[in-house]
Amino acid sequence: MAMIPNSTIKIFLTKKWIMALAIASLVLIAFGVYWFQRSSDATETFKVKRGDIIEAVYGLGTVTANQSYQIKLGVTGTITGLYVAEGDKVERGKTLVTIDQGAAFAAPFSGTVTSVPFKQGETVYAQAPIVTLINLKDRYVVVSLEQESALRVHANQNARISFETLRGQTYLGKVRAIYPDPQNSQFFVRIEIPDLPESILPGMTGDVAIEIAQRSGVLLVPVSAVQSGRVILRSGHLKKKVQINIGAIDGRWAEVTGGDLHEGDDVILPRK
């Protein structure tokens, strides 16, 4: 019986392993293509549509009291009578504090006492606030804006404010005035919001949107679909990046003002 040389057996085994590895590689490649196509099919898309969009300027607003009063002395004095404490609600005309010089200070309006840092019998130096009174019901909102945004704001524009802890509730108001702070190169917008609930106190902050313009029947895509001025279109299994021009943005939608994008196109949305 003829013997097969060891070298022949080694060559045979080597070829067998090469073929096995090649087949395994092809299987892995096919599997990868399958999952790529499957994942592509599962990608969420949005059909470009036409609709309305409100262009707005955004900023952080601070609730501010219209009426605020502090009792301060012109010279050093001693408190002989202290008739309120922090949190007290007082009516106009109520005596708040008396001083050893014979002076008595009454509330000039109805409001809430927010600060009483001294006690009866203590000596108070000139210009130190003895009592602070604020009308918590009469409030407005102040927003600080950059110059570019401030140039687009004017009186009587609609504005909306929302608070992080009160999501889902938006309060409507109007721009009353815009004015500068030349020393700090800042610009402030005063917004009257008549329906603020009493739970919204001076000093609280919220997100403000000032409506600049409204556009109707424009091409819209979700803001989340736009990356570096481009969107990704899908047609079947094919994908294509398209450069677009953006106009108004309202936080959720972006107006498309230019680029090879049409109503009904499928735009790929990023995975969450």
C-alpha positions in Angstrom: 0.0 0.0 0.0 1.4 3.4 -1.1 2.0 5.9 1.6 1.0 9.6 1.1 3.9 11.9 1.9 3.4 14.1 5.0 4.1 17.2 2.9 1.1 16.4 0.7 -1.1 16.0 3.7 0.0 19.4 5.1 -0.7 21.1 1.7 -4.1 19.4 1.6 -5.0 20.6 5.1 -3.7 24.1 4.5 -5.9 24.5 1.4 -8.8 23.1 3.3 -8.3 25.7 6.1 -7.9 28.5 3.5 -11.2 27.5 1.9 -12.9 27.3 5.3 -11.7 30.8 6.2 -12.8 32.2 2.9 -16.3 30.7 3.2 -16.5 32.1 6.8 -15.4 35.5 5.6 -18.1 35.5 2.9 -20.7 34.5 5.5 -19.6 37.3 7.8 -19.7 39.9 4.9 -23.1 38.7 3.9 -24.3 38.9 7.5 -22.9 42.4 7.8 -24.6 43.6 4.6 -27.9 42.1 5.9 -27.8 43.9 9.2 -26.7 47.2 7.5 -29.7 47.0 5.2 -31.9 46.0 8.0 -30.7 48.9 10.2 -31.0 51.3 7.2 -34.6 50.2 6.8 -35.2 50.8 10.5 -33.9 54.4 10.3 -36.6 56.9 11.2 -37.4 59.4 8.4 -39.5 62.5 8.0 -41.3 63.6 4.8 -40.5 67.2 4.0 -43.7 69.2 4.2 -45.1 72.7 3.9 -46.5 74.6 6.8 -46.4 77.7 9.0 -43.5 78.8 11.2 -43.1 81.6 13.7 -39.6 83.1 13.8 -38.6 84.2 17.3 -35.7 85.6 19.4 -35.0 83.6 22.5 -33.6 84.7 25.9 -33.7 84.1 29.6 -36.3 86.3 31.3 -36.3 87.4 35.0 -39.6 88.1 36.8 -39.4 91.6 38.3 -41.7 93.5 40.6 -43.1 96.8 39.5 -43.4 98.1 43.1 -40.5 97.7 45.5 -39.8 99.8 48.6 -37.0 99.9 51.1 -36.8 101.8 54.4 -33.4 103.4 54.8 -32.2 106.1 57.2 -30.2 109.2 56.3 -28.4 109.1 59.7 -27.6 106.4 62.3 -30.7 105.6 64.5 -32.2 103.0 66.8 -35.3 100.9 66.0 -37.9 101.6 68.7 -40.8 99.7 67.1 -40.8 96.9 64.5 -44.2 95.7 63.5 -43.6 93.2 60.6 -41.6 90.1 59.8 -40.6 88.4 56.6 -43.5 87.0 54.7 -46.1 89.3 56.2 -48.7 90.7 53.8 -49.5 94.3 54.7 -52.0 96.8 53.5 -51.2 100.3 52.3 -50.8 102.7 55.2 -49.7 100.1 57.8 -46.9 101.2 60.1 -43.8 99.1 59.5 -41.1 100.5 61.8 -40.5 103.5 64.1 -37.1 105.1 64.9 -35.9 106.8 68.1 -35.8 110.1 66.2 -39.6 110.1 66.3 -39.9 108.9 62.6 -42.5 106.3 61.7 -42.5 104.6 58.3 -45.7 103.2 56.7 -46.3 100.9 53.7 -46.8 103.1 50.6 -48.6 100.2 48.8 -50.1 96.8 49.7 -47.5 94.1 49.4 -45.4 91.4 51.1 -42.5 92.0 53.4 -39.4 90.2 52.0 -36.6 91.3 54.3 -36.2 92.5 57.9 -32.6 92.1 58.8 -32.7 94.0 62.1 -34.5 93.6 65.4 -36.2 96.1 67.7 -33.7 97.9 69.8 -30.8 97.6 67.4 -28.8 100.5 66.1 -28.9 100.9 62.3 -26.4 102.8 60.2 -27.3 105.2 57.5 -28.4 103.7 54.1 -28.8 100.2 55.6 -32.1 98.7 54.5 -34.3 98.1 57.5 -37.5 96.7 55.8 -38.1 95.7 52.2 -41.6 95.6 50.8 -42.6 94.2 47.4 -45.9 93.9 45.5 -45.7 90.3 44.4 -48.9 90.6 42.3 -47.7 93.4 40.0 -44.8 91.9 37.9 -43.2 92.1 34.5 -40.4 90.2 32.8 -37.0 91.5 31.8 -34.9 89.8 29.1 -31.3 90.6 28.2 -30.4 90.3 24.5 -27.3 90.6 22.3 -27.3 93.5 19.8 -28.1 91.3 16.8 -31.3 90.1 18.4 -32.2 93.4 20.0 -32.3 95.1 16.6 -35.2 92.8 15.6 -37.3 93.5 18.6 -39.8 96.4 19.0 -42.8 97.3 21.1 -46.1 95.3 20.8 -44.5 92.1 19.5 -46.0 89.0 21.1 -43.9 87.1 23.6 -44.2 83.8 25.5 -42.6 82.6 28.7 -42.3 79.1 30.2 -40.8 77.8 33.4 -38.8 74.6 33.7 -40.9 73.4 36.7 -44.1 74.2 34.9 -43.5 72.5 31.5 -46.5 72.4 29.3 -47.7 75.8 30.5 -46.9 78.9 28.5 -47.9 82.5 29.5 -48.5 85.1 26.8 -47.4 88.7 26.9 -46.3 91.7 24.8 -43.1 93.7 24.5 -43.6 97.0 26.1 -40.2 98.6 25.5 -36.6 97.9 24.7 -33.8 100.0 26.3 -30.0 99.9 26.5 -27.4 99.6 29.3 -24.5 101.5 27.7 -22.0 100.8 30.4 -22.3 97.0 30.0 -23.2 97.0 26.2 -26.4 95.1 27.0 -30.0 95.6 25.8 -33.0 94.9 27.8 -36.6 94.1 26.8 -39.5 94.7 29.1 -42.4 92.3 28.6 -45.8 92.7 30.2 -47.4 89.3 31.0 -50.7 90.0 32.8 -51.8 86.4 33.5 -48.8 85.2 35.5 -50.0 83.1 38.5 -49.2 84.3 42.0 -46.8 81.3 42.5 -44.4 83.0 40.0 -42.3 85.3 42.2 -39.9 88.1 41.5 -36.5 86.8 40.9 -37.7 83.6 39.1 -36.4 82.9 35.6 -38.0 81.4 32.5 -37.4 80.8 28.8 -38.7 83.6 26.7 -39.5 83.6 23.0 -40.3 87.0 21.3 -42.1 86.5 18.0 -40.4 88.4 15.2 -42.3 87.2 12.1 -44.7 84.5 10.9 -44.2 82.7 7.6 -46.9 80.6 5.9 -46.7 77.7 3.5 -42.9 77.3 3.7 -40.9 74.2 3.3 -40.2 72.7 6.7 -37.8 70.0 8.1 -37.2 69.1 11.8 -34.3 71.1 13.3 -32.8 67.8 14.5 -32.4 66.6 10.9 -30.1 69.5 10.0 -26.4 68.9 10.6 -23.8 71.6 9.6 -26.3 73.0 7.0 -27.0 69.5 5.5 -29.7 66.9 5.6 -29.5 63.2 4.6 -32.1 62.1 2.0 -33.1 58.5 1.6 -34.4 56.9 -1.5 -34.8 53.1 -1.1 -31.5 51.9 0.3 -29.6 54.9 -1.1 -28.6 57.9 1.0 -27.4 61.3 -0.1 -26.3 64.4 1.7 -27.9 67.6 0.5 -26.7 71.1 1.3 -29.6 73.4 2.3 -30.2 77.1 3.3 -32.0 77.7 6.5 -34.4 80.6 7.2 -36.6 80.9 10.3 -36.2 78.5 13.2 -38.7 78.0 16.0 -37.0 75.5 18.1 -38.6 72.4 16.5 -38.9 73.3 12.8 -36.5 74.9 10.4 -37.6 76.8 7.2 -35.8 75.6 4.1 -35.0 78.6 1.8 -32.7 77.0 -0.7 -31.1 73.7 -1.8 -32.1 70.5 -3.7 -34.9 69.6 -1.3 -38.6 69.2 -2.2 -41.9 68.5 -0.5 -42.3 64.8 0.1 -38.6 64.0 0.2 -37.6 61.5 3.0 -35.1 63.1 5.4 -33.3 60.8 7.8 -33.6 61.8 11.5 -30.7 61.1 13.8 -31.1 58.2 16.3 -32.0 59.2 19.8 
